[in-house]
Amino acid sequence: MSVSDEERSIIHHWRRITKRGQLILAKLDGRLDNCEVKVQHNRSSFMGSVDPGLDSGDTDD
């Protein structure tokens, strides 16, 4: 299955912003049909807590 420039862009952006959750790209007839994001939230992140490591600009885990 080939990957379009649009799909590559979505995947690249997703990898830059988070490593938690799932990115689901659905194709129909070889074209991007739907993009869905599933992200897990714990109670502290949902309540507005900030992980200090997220603001460091460091993308390596």
Buried (B, 14 or more C-beta within 10 A) or exposed (E): EEEEEEBEEBBEEBEEEEEEEEBEBEBEEEEBEEBEEEEEEEEEBEEEEEEEEEEEEEEEE
